[in-house]
Amino acid sequence: MKDERRQGVEQRGPENLFSEADVMKAFGLTKEALSKLRREEGLPFVKFSSRCRAYFWSDIINWGKLNRTVITPLKTPTKEEASEKRGLN
């Protein structure tokens, strides 16, 4: 088990459990940021004890898909559209 942990996140299958340290490392999160995602944003986790939590990789990916933000570029109105909006036509 210790050797598997040392191999890192990329070596594990999608249904394996990941420690908080693994998730923080994979996403560049602090412990406080990960805690906030659990408490306030609903990130799923498995609670073994008050100090031991783990995460299914598939849960993290699915949660991310449901909570992603897609920014679409703003469309600049043409001169005609701007004139119509102002009531100049």
C-alpha positions, 0 to 999 in steps of 0.5 A: 500500500505504501508503494502505491501511495508513492506512485501518485494520482496518475497511477490509480484507477478511477474507483480507488480512494484518494487521500486528502493529500492526494487531492490537494496535490492533484489540484493545487489546493490548500487544506482550507480550500478542500475543506470549503469545497466539502462544506460549502460546495458539496464535494463528495467524500468518505468520512472514516473518522473526524480526521480521516477522509478520502475521495473517489476519483470518479466522484471528484470528476462528476462533481467537477462536471456538475459545478463547472463554469463556462465563460462565453465571450461577449458579442460586440454589437454591430453598429446597426444593432447598437443603433436599434437598441438606442432607438435611432432607427 
